[in-house]
Amino acid sequence: MNLENIQKFINIAKAEGVAELKYEEKDVKISVNFTSGSSQFIQHVPSGPAVSVQAPSAINPEQKPAQSDASLHTVTSPFVGTFYSQPAPGKPAFVKVGDKISKGQTICILEAMKIMNEIESDVSGEVIEICCDNESLVEYGQAIIKVRV
């Protein structure tokens, strides 16, 4: 089972209101608990170390939720991939907090299956927050940047 299928599995369980989810296959064991403040799933593979990944919509207790503002727009990831804030190592970032951006402007690159995809802003405005760390894994629908329109 690949990471994308695991993610879909978790999202379905969350949508159905499941509190705990366990899945086992011959060399894969996944356990997810949604009742604590943050959800995690753990994949056990006998031939290697366990992998622990934060579930996509889990809230980190140290993070404060963004203020609810009608003029605030969140650009989200259109698919699962690796987030790159700059076109190449050592190059300046596509956008920084405080930058004015235009609709259609490239804001980052998402790598999926070794393909580099330029992600464009769907609104014009001022960058308020960059929600991802460079070279971090992003999930479908995860916030990439927040823009005051």
BELURGI-V863518 format. One record per residue. RES is the residue in one small letter. SS is DSSP state (H for helix, E for strand, - for the rest). NEAR is the number of other ideal C-beta (glycine too) atoms within 10 Angstrom. Layout:
# BELURGI-V863518
res->RES ss->SS near->NEAR
res->RES ss->SS near->NEAR
This chain:
# BELURGI-V863518
res->m ss->- near->12
res->n ss->- near->8
res->l ss->H near->13
res->e ss->H near->13
res->n ss->H near->9
res->i ss->H near->18
res->q ss->H near->17
res->k ss->H near->13
res->f ss->H near->16
res->i ss->H near->23
res->n ss->H near->16
res->i ss->H near->11
res->a ss->H near->17
res->k ss->H near->17
res->a ss->H near->8
res->e ss->- near->8
res->g ss->- near->7
res->v ss->- near->13
res->a ss->- near->10
res->e ss->E near->10
res->l ss->E near->18
res->k ss->E near->9
res->y ss->E near->16
res->e ss->E near->10
res->e ss->E near->8
res->k ss->- near->6
res->d ss->- near->11
res->v ss->E near->13
res->k ss->E near->15
res->i ss->E near->17
res->s ss->E near->14
res->v ss->E near->20
res->n ss->E near->15
res->f ss->- near->18
res->t ss->- near->7
res->s ss->- near->8
res->g ss->- near->8
res->s ss->- near->13
res->s ss->- near->19
res->q ss->E near->14
res->f ss->E near->19
res->i ss->E near->12
res->q ss->E near->18
res->h ss->E near->14
res->v ss->- near->11
res->p ss->- near->8
res->s ss->- near->5
res->g ss->- near->9
res->p ss->- near->7
res->a ss->- near->9
res->v ss->E near->11
res->s ss->E near->9
res->v ss->E near->15
res->q ss->E near->14
res->a ss->- near->18
res->p ss->- near->18
res->s ss->- near->14
res->a ss->- near->13
res->i ss->- near->12
res->n ss->- near->9
res->p ss->- near->8
res->e ss->- near->5
res->q ss->- near->8
res->k ss->- near->8
res->p ss->- near->6
res->a ss->- near->13
res->q ss->- near->7
res->s ss->- near->6
res->d ss->- near->11
res->a ss->- near->6
res->s ss->- near->10
res->l ss->E near->15
res->h ss->E near->18
res->t ss->E near->16
res->v ss->E near->20
res->t ss->E near->16
res->s ss->- near->22
res->p ss->- near->14
res->f ss->- near->14
res->v ss->- near->19
res->g ss->E near->21
res->t ss->E near->15
res->f ss->E near->21
res->y ss->E near->22
res->s ss->- near->21
res->q ss->E near->15
res->p ss->- near->15
res->a ss->- near->7
res->p ss->- near->8
res->g ss->- near->6
res->k ss->- near->9
res->p ss->- near->9
res->a ss->E near->15
res->f ss->- near->23
res->v ss->- near->21
res->k ss->- near->10
res->v ss->- near->12
res->g ss->- near->8
res->d ss->- near->16
res->k ss->E near->12
res->i ss->E near->20
res->s ss->- near->10
res->k ss->- near->12
res->g ss->- near->10
res->q ss->- near->15
res->t ss->E near->13
res->i ss->E near->21
res->c ss->E near->26
res->i ss->E near->18
res->l ss->E near->20
res->e ss->E near->14
res->a ss->E near->15
res->m ss->- near->8
res->k ss->- near->5
res->i ss->E near->8
res->m ss->E near->12
res->n ss->E near->15
res->e ss->E near->13
res->i ss->E near->22
res->e ss->E near->15
res->s ss->- near->22
res->d ss->- near->12
res->v ss->- near->15
res->s ss->- near->14
res->g ss->E near->18
res->e ss->E near->14
res->v ss->E near->20
res->i ss->E near->19
res->e ss->E near->14
res->i ss->E near->21
res->c ss->- near->19
res->c ss->- near->19
res->d ss->- near->10
res->n ss->- near->13
res->e ss->- near->12
res->s ss->- near->12
res->l ss->E near->17
res->v ss->E near->24
res->e ss->- near->20
res->y ss->- near->15
res->g ss->- near->14
res->q ss->- near->17
res->a ss->E near->15
res->i ss->E near->22
res->i ss->E near->24
res->k ss->E near->19
res->v ss->E near->24
res->r ss->E near->14
res->v ss->- near->12
